[in-house]
């Protein structure tokens, strides 16, 4: 999974200097940022910039909503209403993108080591037979013997 989360500190310093237009929000519009949208579109959506811009707008709206909730202590839903997200969706996005647990970040196969098959006898298996076993030129028993005798 490839993620691109725009950092907040360069945006904040540039906006304070008057370099970014913003509509009363702390976070500026996605279109005014120096985000490599075409590069991300080529990598993630076959060159279509629409889904990338929509995803970036949603992430910025999530950041604005969570900032208003945690820093200002007010629930400001204007930003998430503009991009068509609900409060539940934003909180779930925040859980996965910002404070995800170890189990949510990675997919670790769940298996019990004590129930796994002993792989030691299978480690050399048939080796590199180049298909001779499949064609019937070398019997399977010979293949196992050759694999065990090889250093």
Residue frames as a rotation matrix with the C-alpha (Angstrom) as fourth column:
UNK 1
0.587 0.809 0.000 0.00
0.809 -0.587 0.000 0.00
0.000 0.000 -1.000 0.00
UNK 2
-0.542 -0.743 0.392 1.38
0.750 -0.638 -0.174 3.41
0.380 0.200 0.903 -0.95
UNK 3
0.503 0.679 -0.536 0.46
0.846 -0.512 0.145 6.40
-0.176 -0.526 -0.832 1.18
UNK 4
-0.522 -0.601 0.605 1.14
0.590 -0.767 -0.253 10.09
0.616 0.225 0.755 0.71
UNK 5
0.483 0.617 -0.622 0.30
0.876 -0.355 0.328 12.23
-0.018 -0.703 -0.711 3.72
UNK 6
0.242 -0.414 0.878 1.06
0.338 -0.812 -0.476 15.92
0.910 0.412 -0.056 3.19
UNK 7
-0.423 -0.467 -0.777 3.08
0.884 -0.024 -0.467 17.38
0.199 -0.884 0.423 6.07
UNK 8
0.623 0.778 -0.088 1.56
0.767 -0.584 0.265 20.25
0.155 -0.232 -0.960 8.04
UNK 9
0.281 -0.519 -0.807 4.57
0.582 -0.577 0.574 22.30
-0.763 -0.631 0.140 9.20
UNK 10
-0.795 -0.576 0.193 5.74
0.513 -0.467 0.720 23.59
-0.325 0.671 0.666 5.77
UNK 11
-0.195 0.815 0.546 2.15
0.758 -0.228 0.611 24.45
0.622 0.533 -0.573 4.88
UNK 12
0.616 0.473 -0.631 1.68
0.784 -0.444 0.433 26.37
-0.076 -0.761 -0.644 8.10
UNK 13
-0.126 -0.743 -0.658 4.86
0.523 -0.613 0.593 28.44
-0.843 -0.269 0.465 7.78
UNK 14
-0.851 -0.170 0.496 4.16
0.525 -0.304 0.795 29.24
0.016 0.937 0.348 4.13
UNK 15
0.085 0.963 0.255 0.57
0.796 -0.220 0.563 30.24
0.599 0.155 -0.786 4.90
UNK 16
0.488 0.040 -0.872 1.68
0.743 -0.543 0.391 32.47
-0.458 -0.839 -0.295 7.78
UNK 17
-0.555 -0.769 -0.317 4.03
0.409 -0.584 0.701 34.28
-0.724 0.260 0.639 5.40
UNK 18
0.123 0.719 -0.684 1.08
-0.410 -0.591 -0.695 34.99
-0.904 0.366 0.222 3.10
UNK 19
-0.745 -0.554 -0.371 2.24
-0.560 0.218 0.799 32.62
-0.362 0.803 -0.473 0.39
UNK 20
-0.885 0.465 0.027 -0.88
0.429 0.791 0.436 30.46
0.181 0.397 -0.900 0.24
UNK 21
-0.541 0.781 0.312 -4.41
-0.693 -0.625 0.360 31.67
0.476 -0.021 0.879 -0.21
UNK 22
-0.825 0.368 -0.429 -6.83
0.499 0.831 -0.247 30.11
0.266 -0.418 -0.869 2.23
UNK 23
-0.216 0.876 0.431 -10.46
-0.004 -0.442 0.897 30.74
0.976 0.193 0.099 2.99
UNK 24
0.277 0.306 0.911 -10.19
-0.843 -0.378 0.384 31.33
0.461 -0.874 0.154 6.70
UNK 25
0.989 0.015 -0.147 -9.01
0.041 0.927 0.372 27.77
0.142 -0.374 0.916 7.23
UNK 26
0.421 -0.898 0.129 -5.59
-0.456 -0.087 0.886 26.91
-0.784 -0.431 -0.446 8.54
UNK 27
-0.298 -0.500 0.813 -5.11
0.403 0.706 0.582 24.47
-0.865 0.501 -0.008 5.67
UNK 28
-0.443 0.092 -0.892 -5.02
-0.664 -0.702 0.257 25.86
-0.603 0.706 0.372 2.13
UNK 29
0.690 0.695 -0.202 -6.72
-0.613 0.413 -0.674 24.48
-0.385 0.588 0.711 -0.94
UNK 30
0.409 -0.519 0.750 -5.16
0.309 0.853 0.421 21.35
-0.858 0.059 0.509 -2.43
UNK 31
0.771 -0.050 0.634 -4.80
0.632 -0.062 -0.773 22.98
0.078 0.997 -0.016 -5.85
UNK 32
0.834 -0.448 0.321 -2.40
-0.397 -0.892 -0.216 25.63
0.383 0.052 -0.922 -4.45
UNK 33
0.624 -0.615 0.482 -0.01
-0.352 0.329 0.876 23.15
-0.698 -0.716 -0.011 -2.84
UNK 34
0.054 -0.706 -0.707 3.18
-0.991 0.047 -0.123 21.86
0.120 0.707 -0.697 -4.42
UNK 35
0.084 0.073 0.994 2.10
-0.372 0.927 -0.037 18.23
-0.924 -0.367 0.106 -4.36
UNK 36
-0.796 -0.440 -0.416 3.23
-0.542 0.209 0.814 16.07
-0.271 0.873 -0.405 -7.29
UNK 37
0.085 0.961 0.262 -0.32
-0.596 0.260 -0.760 15.28
-0.799 -0.092 0.595 -8.37
UNK 38
0.553 0.116 -0.825 0.59
-0.813 0.293 -0.504 14.03
0.183 0.949 0.257 -11.84
UNK 39
-0.529 -0.810 -0.252 3.32
-0.671 0.581 -0.459 11.79
0.519 -0.074 -0.852 -10.40
UNK 40
-0.703 0.341 0.624 0.92
-0.427 0.500 -0.754 10.34
-0.569 -0.796 -0.206 -7.84
UNK 41
0.393 0.891 -0.227 -1.71
-0.711 0.138 -0.690 9.90
-0.583 0.432 0.688 -10.55
UNK 42
0.184 -0.403 -0.897 0.73
-0.828 0.428 -0.362 8.01
0.530 0.809 -0.255 -12.77
UNK 43
-0.804 -0.594 -0.008 1.67
-0.476 0.652 -0.590 5.77
0.356 -0.471 -0.807 -9.86
UNK 44
-0.835 0.459 0.304 -1.75
-0.109 0.403 -0.909 5.18
-0.540 -0.792 -0.286 -8.31
UNK 45
0.083 0.995 0.054 -4.54
0.041 0.051 -0.998 5.81
-0.996 0.085 -0.037 -10.84
UNK 46
-0.032 -0.160 0.987 -3.17
0.891 0.442 0.101 5.22
-0.452 0.883 0.129 -14.35
UNK 47
-0.795 -0.452 0.403 -2.59
0.592 -0.724 0.355 8.92
0.132 0.521 0.843 -14.98
UNK 48
0.124 0.907 0.403 -6.06
0.523 -0.405 0.750 10.13
0.843 0.118 -0.525 -13.95
UNK 49
-0.816 -0.532 0.227 -5.58
0.140 -0.563 -0.814 13.10
0.561 -0.633 0.534 -11.60
UNK 50
-0.040 0.910 0.413 -9.24
-0.488 -0.378 0.787 13.24
0.872 -0.170 0.459 -10.51
UNK 51
0.709 0.336 -0.619 -9.12
0.289 0.662 0.691 10.45
0.643 -0.669 0.373 -7.90
UNK 52
-0.241 -0.878 -0.415 -5.79
0.862 0.003 -0.506 11.73
0.446 -0.479 0.756 -6.54
UNK 53
-0.753 0.018 0.658 -7.09
-0.132 -0.983 -0.125 15.28
0.644 -0.181 0.743 -6.06
UNK 54
0.325 0.941 0.097 -10.30
-0.401 0.044 0.915 13.93
0.856 -0.336 0.392 -4.51
UNK 55
0.509 -0.205 -0.836 -8.30
0.666 0.709 0.232 11.77
0.545 -0.675 0.497 -2.07
UNK 56
-0.619 -0.785 -0.021 -6.01
0.651 -0.497 -0.574 14.67
0.441 -0.369 0.818 -1.16
UNK 57
-0.417 0.563 0.714 -9.02
-0.430 -0.814 0.391 16.92
0.801 -0.144 0.581 -0.56
UNK 58
0.638 0.682 -0.358 -10.52
-0.048 0.499 0.865 14.27
0.769 -0.535 0.351 1.70
UNK 59
0.114 -0.671 -0.733 -7.28
0.899 0.383 -0.211 13.92
0.422 -0.635 0.647 3.67
UNK 60
-0.818 -0.381 0.432 -7.01
0.221 -0.900 -0.375 17.69
0.531 -0.211 0.820 4.07
UNK 61
0.020 0.904 0.427 -10.65
-0.503 -0.360 0.786 17.84
0.864 -0.231 0.447 5.18
UNK 62
0.607 0.126 -0.784 -9.95
0.472 0.738 0.483 15.09
0.639 -0.663 0.388 7.69
UNK 63
-0.429 -0.843 -0.323 -6.98
0.821 -0.216 -0.528 17.06
0.376 -0.492 0.785 9.04
UNK 64
-0.672 0.240 0.701 -9.08
-0.232 -0.967 0.108 20.22
0.704 -0.090 0.705 9.28
UNK 65
0.422 0.905 -0.056 -11.89
-0.287 0.192 0.938 18.42
0.860 -0.379 0.341 11.09
UNK 66
0.480 -0.283 -0.830 -9.58
0.737 0.644 0.206 16.65
0.476 -0.711 0.518 13.55
UNK 67
-0.675 -0.725 0.139 -7.64
0.560 -0.625 -0.544 19.87
0.481 -0.289 0.828 14.17
UNK 68
-0.346 0.623 0.702 -10.84
-0.463 -0.764 0.450 21.76
0.816 -0.169 0.552 14.93
UNK 69
0.660 0.649 -0.380 -11.91
-0.047 0.540 0.840 18.98
0.750 -0.536 0.387 17.26
UNK 70
0.414 -0.557 -0.720 -8.64
0.853 0.514 0.093 18.48
0.318 -0.653 0.688 19.16
UNK 71
-0.646 -0.760 0.068 -7.04
0.702 -0.627 -0.337 21.94
0.299 -0.170 0.939 19.13
UNK 72
-0.745 0.384 0.546 -9.97
-0.292 -0.923 0.250 24.32
0.600 0.027 0.799 19.06
UNK 73
-0.919 0.386 0.075 -12.38
0.111 0.436 -0.893 22.07
-0.378 -0.813 -0.443 20.94
UNK 74
-0.057 0.907 -0.416 -15.17
-0.665 -0.346 -0.662 22.70
-0.745 0.239 0.623 18.42
UNK 75
-0.285 0.045 0.957 -16.63
0.527 0.842 0.118 20.28
-0.801 0.538 -0.264 15.91
UNK 76
-0.071 0.163 -0.984 -16.38
-0.643 -0.762 -0.079 22.04
-0.762 0.627 0.159 12.55
UNK 77
-0.054 0.138 0.989 -17.92
0.409 0.906 -0.105 19.87
-0.911 0.399 -0.105 9.83
UNK 78
0.597 0.314 -0.738 -17.77
-0.440 -0.641 -0.629 22.40
-0.671 0.700 -0.245 6.98
UNK 79
-0.265 -0.815 -0.516 -14.66
-0.922 0.056 0.384 20.87
-0.284 0.577 -0.766 5.42
UNK 80
-0.867 -0.078 0.493 -15.90
-0.022 0.993 0.118 17.29
-0.499 0.091 -0.862 5.53
UNK 81
0.191 0.978 0.081 -19.32
0.239 0.034 -0.970 18.31
-0.952 0.205 -0.228 4.23
UNK 82
0.321 -0.129 -0.938 -17.65
-0.769 -0.614 -0.178 19.92
-0.553 0.779 -0.297 1.18
UNK 83
-0.586 -0.643 -0.493 -15.94
-0.809 0.501 0.308 16.67
0.049 0.580 -0.813 0.21
UNK 84
0.219 0.834 -0.507 -18.90
-0.746 0.478 0.464 14.44
0.629 0.276 0.726 1.03
UNK 85
-0.584 -0.443 -0.681 -17.63
0.116 0.784 -0.609 12.60
0.804 -0.434 -0.407 4.09
UNK 86
0.651 0.758 0.036 -19.51
0.002 -0.049 0.999 11.74
0.759 -0.651 -0.034 7.25
UNK 87
0.366 -0.489 0.791 -18.15
-0.912 -0.357 0.201 12.08
0.185 -0.795 -0.577 10.78
UNK 88
0.731 -0.058 0.680 -17.93
-0.243 0.909 0.339 8.28
-0.637 -0.413 0.651 11.10
UNK 89
0.855 -0.433 0.286 -15.92
0.466 0.398 -0.790 8.00
0.228 0.809 0.542 7.88
UNK 90
0.452 -0.706 0.545 -13.51
-0.404 -0.707 -0.581 10.72
0.795 0.043 -0.605 9.02
UNK 91
0.423 -0.279 0.862 -12.98
-0.878 0.107 0.466 9.08
-0.223 -0.954 -0.199 12.40
UNK 92
0.831 -0.131 0.541 -12.33
0.170 0.985 -0.021 5.74
-0.530 0.110 0.841 10.71
UNK 93
0.727 -0.608 0.319 -9.89
0.265 -0.180 -0.947 7.38
0.633 0.773 0.031 8.28
UNK 94
0.382 -0.577 0.721 -8.14
-0.773 -0.628 -0.093 9.03
0.506 -0.522 -0.686 11.21
UNK 95
0.658 -0.097 0.747 -7.92
-0.519 0.660 0.543 5.72
-0.545 -0.745 0.383 13.03
UNK 96
0.813 -0.321 0.486 -6.30
0.507 0.800 -0.320 3.97
-0.286 0.507 0.813 10.07
UNK 97
0.583 -0.589 0.560 -4.08
0.395 -0.396 -0.829 6.79
0.710 0.705 0.002 8.82
UNK 98
0.249 -0.479 0.842 -2.96
-0.567 -0.777 -0.274 8.46
0.785 -0.408 -0.465 12.03
UNK 99
-0.189 -0.286 0.939 -3.22
-0.976 0.158 -0.148 6.10
-0.106 -0.945 -0.309 14.97
UNK 100
0.528 0.422 -0.737 -3.47
-0.597 0.801 0.030 2.67
0.603 0.424 0.675 13.42
UNK 101
0.596 -0.282 0.752 -2.62
-0.543 0.549 0.636 -0.31
-0.592 -0.787 0.174 15.58
UNK 102
-0.521 -0.854 0.004 0.05
-0.641 0.394 0.658 -2.79
-0.564 0.340 -0.753 14.53
UNK 103
-0.449 0.418 0.790 -2.65
0.424 0.878 -0.223 -5.25
-0.786 0.234 -0.572 13.48
UNK 104
0.638 0.758 -0.138 -4.30
0.274 -0.391 -0.879 -2.62
-0.720 0.523 -0.457 11.26
UNK 105
0.318 -0.593 -0.739 -1.08
-0.736 -0.647 0.202 -1.51
-0.598 0.479 -0.642 9.53
UNK 106
-0.617 -0.640 -0.459 0.18
-0.786 0.525 0.325 -4.91
0.033 0.561 -0.827 8.42
UNK 107
0.652 0.736 -0.181 -1.46
-0.732 0.673 0.106 -8.16
0.200 0.064 0.978 7.43
UNK 108
-0.516 -0.803 0.300 0.39
-0.856 0.495 -0.146 -10.80
-0.031 -0.332 -0.943 9.40
UNK 109
-0.090 0.498 -0.862 -0.62
-0.386 0.781 0.491 -14.38
0.918 0.377 0.123 8.60
UNK 110
0.068 0.192 0.979 -2.18
-0.995 0.086 0.052 -15.95
-0.074 -0.978 0.196 11.63
UNK 111
0.476 0.040 -0.879 -0.88
-0.232 0.969 -0.082 -19.46
0.848 0.243 0.471 12.13
UNK 112
0.809 -0.208 0.550 0.21
-0.522 0.176 0.835 -21.48
-0.270 -0.962 0.034 15.10
UNK 113
-0.032 -0.929 -0.369 3.80
-0.968 0.122 -0.221 -22.59
0.250 0.350 -0.903 14.90
UNK 114
-0.575 -0.200 0.793 3.05
-0.562 0.801 -0.206 -25.75
-0.594 -0.564 -0.574 16.82
UNK 115
0.363 0.791 0.492 0.42
-0.044 0.542 -0.839 -26.75
-0.931 0.283 0.231 14.24
UNK 116
0.445 -0.257 -0.857 2.63
-0.875 -0.326 -0.357 -26.08
-0.188 0.910 -0.371 11.21
UNK 117
0.993 -0.111 -0.039 3.95
0.092 0.938 -0.336 -29.02
0.074 0.330 0.941 9.25
UNK 118
0.388 -0.921 -0.031 7.59
0.114 0.015 0.993 -29.91
-0.915 -0.389 0.111 9.83
UNK 119
0.931 0.002 -0.366 9.39
-0.338 -0.378 -0.862 -28.31
-0.140 0.926 -0.351 6.89
UNK 120
0.127 -0.978 0.168 12.83
-0.684 0.036 0.729 -29.84
-0.718 -0.208 -0.664 7.57
UNK 121
-0.177 -0.233 0.956 12.41
0.378 0.881 0.285 -32.91
-0.909 0.412 -0.068 5.32
UNK 122
0.641 0.541 0.545 10.99
0.700 -0.122 -0.704 -30.72
-0.314 0.832 -0.457 2.57
UNK 123
0.501 -0.412 -0.761 13.82
-0.109 -0.903 0.417 -28.19
-0.858 -0.126 -0.497 2.55
UNK 124
-0.600 -0.757 -0.259 15.72
-0.393 -0.002 0.919 -29.78
-0.697 0.653 -0.296 -0.34
UNK 125
0.373 0.927 -0.022 12.68
-0.479 0.172 -0.861 -31.39
-0.795 0.332 0.508 -1.88
UNK 126
0.736 -0.044 0.675 13.41
0.533 0.652 -0.539 -32.18
-0.416 0.757 0.504 -5.46
UNK 127
-0.232 -0.892 -0.388 15.93
0.356 -0.449 0.819 -29.43
-0.905 0.052 0.422 -6.06
UNK 128
0.026 0.155 -0.988 16.40
-0.780 -0.615 -0.117 -28.13
-0.625 0.773 0.105 -9.57
UNK 129
-0.135 -0.020 0.991 15.24
0.263 0.963 0.055 -30.91
-0.955 0.268 -0.125 -11.83
UNK 130
-0.714 -0.115 -0.691 14.51
-0.511 -0.589 0.626 -28.75
-0.478 0.800 0.362 -14.85
UNK 131
0.106 0.941 -0.323 11.28
-0.967 0.022 -0.253 -30.66
-0.231 0.339 0.912 -15.40
UNK 132
-0.630 -0.378 -0.679 12.75
-0.594 0.797 0.106 -34.15
0.501 0.470 -0.727 -15.79
UNK 133
-0.908 0.350 0.230 10.52
0.033 0.608 -0.793 -35.48
-0.418 -0.713 -0.564 -13.01
UNK 134
-0.073 0.946 -0.316 7.42
-0.509 -0.308 -0.804 -34.12
-0.857 0.102 0.504 -14.69
UNK 135
0.091 0.077 -0.993 8.34
-0.988 0.133 -0.081 -35.75
0.126 0.988 0.089 -17.98
UNK 136
0.909 0.321 0.266 8.97
-0.377 0.905 0.197 -39.11
-0.177 -0.279 0.944 -16.32
UNK 137
0.493 -0.787 -0.371 12.65
-0.234 0.290 -0.928 -39.38
0.838 0.544 -0.041 -17.22
UNK 138
-0.729 -0.680 0.079 13.74
-0.244 0.150 -0.958 -39.37
0.640 -0.717 -0.276 -13.57
UNK 139
0.056 0.778 -0.625 11.68
0.581 0.484 0.654 -41.26
0.812 -0.400 -0.426 -11.00
UNK 140
0.622 0.304 0.722 10.56
-0.307 -0.753 0.582 -39.39
0.720 -0.584 -0.374 -7.88
UNK 141
0.950 -0.281 -0.136 12.53
0.259 0.465 0.847 -41.68
-0.174 -0.840 0.514 -5.54
UNK 142
0.131 -0.944 0.303 15.76
0.975 0.068 -0.211 -40.92
0.179 0.323 0.929 -7.41
UNK 143
0.149 -0.009 0.989 15.04
0.204 -0.978 -0.040 -37.22
0.968 0.207 -0.144 -7.20
UNK 144
0.907 0.217 0.362 14.69
-0.297 -0.280 0.913 -37.33
0.299 -0.935 -0.189 -3.42
UNK 145
0.722 -0.689 -0.060 17.85
0.617 0.603 0.506 -39.43
-0.312 -0.402 0.861 -3.09
UNK 146
0.011 -0.724 0.689 19.85
0.849 -0.357 -0.389 -37.10
0.528 0.590 0.611 -5.32
UNK 147
0.408 0.206 0.889 18.63
-0.106 -0.957 0.271 -34.06
0.907 -0.205 -0.368 -3.40
UNK 148
0.990 -0.039 0.132 19.65
-0.127 0.115 0.985 -35.60
-0.053 -0.993 0.109 -0.06
UNK 149
0.533 -0.837 0.129 23.08
0.794 0.546 0.268 -36.73
-0.294 -0.040 0.955 -1.31
UNK 150
0.295 -0.434 0.852 24.00
0.538 -0.661 -0.523 -33.37
0.790 0.612 0.038 -2.82
UNK 151
-0.466 -0.551 -0.693 26.17
0.881 -0.213 -0.423 -31.23
0.085 -0.807 0.584 -0.50
